Amino acid sequence: MRKVVQDVYRLSNTWDQADLGAGVYLVSDGCELALIDTGFRNKAHVIMRRIYRLGLSPSRIRYIIITHHHPDHIGSLAALKGITKAKVIAHRDDVPYIEGNLPQPGPFRPALYKSIAQALKDILKTDPVGVDIAVSDGDELPVAGGISVIHTPGHTPGSMCIYLKQKGVLFCGDLVARRLAIKLPSLAFSADIPQLKQSIKKLAGHDFEILCFGHGLPMRRNAGKRMKDFAVRL
């Protein structure tokens, strides 16, 4: 675990988030808590334990914000919602997948899917969860002092970024990833690659200092400029 900035915490504790599946973040406004993404299934107890270790109570979680519908981001959503009774927030275009009305598509390369489907079938399983607040591009939410929704489709139809403007922090889900530098996410799991690249260029028009990834350590300085440079190279 690590503090990104004051009242923003990254609950994953490895470089590639292998312990939870994807980056899971906690945001506090001093009273209520908001959780961003939930990792793979069966990770709820790990997430709860790490929140307690921060000296915070999971009972204060009022919102669970989902950046997109993939199993490494919603796997523990059902369990966490059941424990906390938090309201689930997601983009309306991903709601059918989260609520179980559309199936998880899996990799968009059939040969890859056949090679890994059996081995991963249990960990990729998700339980349907009702979405309490379906959002659209530009929506403002009274969460953690105020957040903005930026719709960035391509990885999934309803992929979205969460902009915590007052702290200069942007949570990008799997719009991009990071190893040492910013890079494209897994294209095998991206629904529309041209649309993904357009979304990256759209995000490059926003100003932020810190970028929190679904896969990779947070970028703490000059993230907005580095995103602009990456968009130009696309």
PAMAR-708722 format. One record per residue (C-alpha): x, y, z; residue number from 1. Coordinates in steps of 0.001 Angstrom, whole numbers, plus 500000, padded with zeros to 6 digits. Layout:
<node <X, Y, Z>, NUM>
...
END
This chain:
<node <500000, 500000, 500000>, 1>
<node <501082, 503588, 499528>, 2>
<node <499732, 507093, 499830>, 3>
<node <499481, 508782, 496448>, 4>
<node <498663, 512206, 497905>, 5>
<node <496810, 513257, 501029>, 6>
<node <493606, 511202, 501365>, 7>
<node <494316, 509135, 498220>, 8>
<node <495698, 505619, 498679>, 9>
<node <496696, 502800, 496370>, 10>
<node <495695, 499528, 498030>, 11>
<node <497585, 497237, 495632>, 12>
<node <501081, 496433, 496838>, 13>
<node <502965, 495165, 493790>, 14>
<node <504206, 496731, 490568>, 15>
<node <501627, 495102, 488312>, 16>
<node <498846, 494721, 490900>, 17>
<node <499141, 490931, 490676>, 18>
<node <498030, 490645, 494296>, 19>
<node <494613, 492186, 493540>, 20>
<node <494475, 491857, 489740>, 21>
<node <494283, 495575, 488996>, 22>
<node <494935, 498855, 490752>, 23>
<node <492475, 499505, 493581>, 24>
<node <492363, 503008, 495057>, 25>
<node <490750, 504572, 498094>, 26>
<node <489790, 508241, 498313>, 27>
<node <488729, 510034, 501496>, 28>
<node <487094, 513417, 501994>, 29>
<node <487775, 513297, 505714>, 30>
<node <484434, 511671, 506455>, 31>
<node <483238, 509367, 503689>, 32>
<node <485321, 506986, 501587>, 33>
<node <485120, 506074, 497916>, 34>
<node <486680, 502940, 496468>, 35>
<node <487837, 502937, 492830>, 36>
<node <487700, 499430, 491302>, 37>
<node <487747, 496167, 493261>, 38>
<node <490274, 493750, 491728>, 39>
<node <489586, 490084, 490971>, 40>
<node <486997, 488014, 492830>, 41>
<node <487829, 486805, 496350>, 42>
<node <489880, 489926, 497120>, 43>
<node <487322, 491682, 499332>, 44>
<node <488912, 490459, 502568>, 45>
<node <492339, 491686, 501419>, 46>
<node <490954, 495115, 500517>, 47>
<node <489095, 495390, 503835>, 48>
<node <492183, 494433, 505815>, 49>
<node <494303, 497052, 504055>, 50>
<node <491735, 499770, 504706>, 51>
<node <491820, 498880, 508403>, 52>
<node <495622, 499069, 508330>, 53>
<node <495332, 502663, 507134>, 54>
<node <493400, 503404, 510303>, 55>
<node <490150, 503778, 508371>, 56>
<node <486885, 501871, 508617>, 57>
<node <485398, 500149, 505545>, 58>
<node <481988, 501013, 507003>, 59>
<node <482670, 504581, 505824>, 60>
<node <482754, 503505, 502160>, 61>
<node <479772, 505232, 500549>, 62>
<node <480625, 504745, 496872>, 63>
<node <482374, 502142, 494733>, 64>
<node <483382, 503639, 491399>, 65>
<node <484069, 501242, 488510>, 66>
<node <486329, 502454, 485698>, 67>
<node <485226, 499596, 483388>, 68>
<node <483579, 496190, 483481>, 69>
<node <486530, 493772, 483160>, 70>
<node <486832, 490997, 485803>, 71>
<node <490069, 492345, 487282>, 72>
<node <488174, 495541, 488142>, 73>
<node <484748, 494226, 489221>, 74>
<node <485579, 490742, 490530>, 75>
<node <485094, 491641, 494201>, 76>
<node <482383, 494220, 493589>, 77>
<node <479488, 491998, 494679>, 78>
<node <481201, 491045, 497935>, 79>
<node <482242, 494604, 498756>, 80>
<node <478829, 496034, 497998>, 81>
<node <477266, 493388, 500203>, 82>
<node <479591, 494238, 503085>, 83>
<node <479546, 498031, 502825>, 84>
<node <476122, 498716, 501238>, 85>
<node <477939, 501331, 499160>, 86>
<node <476409, 502781, 496011>, 87>
<node <477988, 501535, 492783>, 88>
<node <478877, 504113, 490141>, 89>
<node <479709, 503168, 486535>, 90>
<node <479348, 504546, 483029>, 91>
<node <475991, 503683, 481500>, 92>
<node <477581, 501864, 478530>, 93>
<node <479215, 499307, 480844>, 94>
<node <476165, 498829, 483077>, 95>
<node <474786, 495828, 481089>, 96>
<node <478052, 493925, 481636>, 97>
<node <478263, 494750, 485339>, 98>
<node <474620, 493827, 485939>, 99>
<node <474991, 490562, 484001>, 100>
<node <472677, 491390, 481090>, 101>
<node <475601, 491060, 478666>, 102>
<node <478405, 488491, 479086>, 103>
<node <482035, 489384, 479624>, 104>
<node <483475, 489241, 476097>, 105>
<node <486889, 487847, 477061>, 106>
<node <489939, 488450, 474855>, 107>
<node <489247, 489701, 471335>, 108>
<node <491745, 487224, 469884>, 109>
<node <490025, 483800, 469763>, 110>
<node <493269, 481799, 469706>, 111>
<node <494439, 483545, 472862>, 112>
<node <491097, 482966, 474523>, 113>
<node <491190, 479216, 473846>, 114>
<node <494661, 478931, 475332>, 115>
<node <493848, 480669, 478615>, 116>
<node <490097, 480335, 479124>, 117>
<node <490184, 477045, 480998>, 118>
<node <493026, 478065, 483264>, 119>
<node <491449, 481396, 484148>, 120>
<node <487739, 480553, 484136>, 121>
<node <487374, 480736, 487917>, 122>
<node <489301, 483957, 488422>, 123>
<node <487526, 485642, 485482>, 124>
<node <484091, 484858, 486875>, 125>
<node <482009, 487830, 488011>, 126>
<node <478733, 488054, 489890>, 127>
<node <476027, 490421, 488605>, 128>
<node <475793, 493629, 490630>, 129>
<node <473212, 496377, 490336>, 130>
<node <474596, 499797, 489421>, 131>
<node <473057, 502525, 491567>, 132>
<node <474341, 505555, 489648>, 133>
<node <474865, 505339, 485869>, 134>
<node <476957, 508274, 484690>, 135>
<node <477830, 509945, 481399>, 136>
<node <480688, 512068, 480103>, 137>
<node <481028, 515325, 482003>, 138>
<node <478955, 514321, 485018>, 139>
<node <480043, 515844, 488317>, 140>
<node <479611, 513778, 491468>, 141>
<node <479696, 514912, 495108>, 142>
<node <482231, 512235, 495974>, 143>
<node <485425, 512970, 497926>, 144>
<node <484980, 516702, 497557>, 145>
<node <483907, 516513, 493914>, 146>
<node <484924, 514356, 490973>, 147>
<node <484412, 514618, 487220>, 148>
<node <483614, 511766, 484847>, 149>
<node <485517, 511598, 481550>, 150>
<node <484136, 508975, 479166>, 151>
<node <487084, 507296, 477414>, 152>
<node <485688, 504345, 475424>, 153>
<node <487761, 501866, 473476>, 154>
<node <489088, 499423, 476037>, 155>
<node <485408, 498814, 476832>, 156>
<node <482365, 500793, 475619>, 157>
<node <481933, 502448, 479008>, 158>
<node <485516, 502897, 480108>, 159>
<node <485848, 506121, 482059>, 160>
<node <488440, 508176, 483866>, 161>
<node <487843, 509811, 487220>, 162>
<node <489245, 513304, 487699>, 163>
<node <489827, 514546, 491225>, 164>
<node <490449, 518123, 490172>, 165>
<node <491109, 519640, 493584>, 166>
<node <494094, 517330, 494026>, 167>
<node <495226, 517183, 490384>, 168>
<node <494764, 513403, 490345>, 169>
<node <493315, 511411, 487458>, 170>
<node <492396, 507706, 487671>, 171>
<node <492565, 506244, 484168>, 172>
<node <491545, 502610, 484641>, 173>
<node <492938, 500720, 481637>, 174>
<node <492867, 503552, 479119>, 175>
<node <496652, 503415, 479298>, 176>
<node <499088, 501382, 481388>, 177>
<node <502570, 501967, 482747>, 178>
<node <505759, 500059, 483027>, 179>
<node <508449, 502722, 483064>, 180>
<node <506618, 504977, 480633>, 181>
<node <502998, 505296, 479545>, 182>
<node <501947, 502566, 477118>, 183>
<node <498834, 501142, 475519>, 184>
<node <496788, 498663, 477573>, 185>
<node <496340, 495052, 476551>, 186>
<node <495037, 495241, 472992>, 187>
<node <493821, 491637, 473196>, 188>
<node <491267, 492827, 475759>, 189>
<node <490432, 496148, 474066>, 190>
<node <487116, 496266, 472231>, 191>
<node <487860, 499085, 469764>, 192>
<node <491497, 500093, 469283>, 193>
<node <490928, 503143, 467020>, 194>
<node <488385, 504432, 469535>, 195>
<node <490857, 503734, 472355>, 196>
<node <493472, 505922, 470662>, 197>
<node <490948, 508718, 470176>, 198>
<node <490121, 508552, 473869>, 199>
<node <493798, 508861, 474747>, 200>
<node <493994, 512010, 472634>, 201>
<node <490861, 513317, 474339>, 202>
<node <492358, 512766, 477782>, 203>
<node <495516, 514570, 476726>, 204>
<node <493435, 517738, 476573>, 205>
<node <492977, 517726, 480358>, 206>
<node <495382, 519131, 482935>, 207>
<node <496500, 516900, 485792>, 208>
<node <499687, 516322, 487730>, 209>
<node <499253, 512743, 488934>, 210>
<node <498027, 509736, 486942>, 211>
<node <496825, 506550, 488670>, 212>
<node <496799, 503444, 486474>, 213>
<node <494885, 500193, 486568>, 214>
<node <498188, 498501, 485749>, 215>
<node <501397, 500179, 486847>, 216>
<node <502587, 502471, 489605>, 217>
<node <501108, 505987, 489821>, 218>
<node <502911, 508695, 487868>, 219>
<node <503404, 511465, 490408>, 220>
<node <504890, 514356, 488426>, 221>
<node <504131, 515997, 485080>, 222>
<node <501668, 513231, 484185>, 223>
<node <499487, 515527, 482072>, 224>
<node <502426, 516629, 479922>, 225>
<node <503666, 513073, 479563>, 226>
<node <500198, 511967, 478480>, 227>
<node <500149, 514738, 475861>, 228>
<node <503537, 513572, 474562>, 229>
<node <502277, 509975, 474386>, 230>
<node <499142, 511049, 472509>, 231>
<node <501272, 512872, 469945>, 232>
<node <503336, 509721, 469365>, 233>
<node <500155, 507769, 468606>, 234>
END
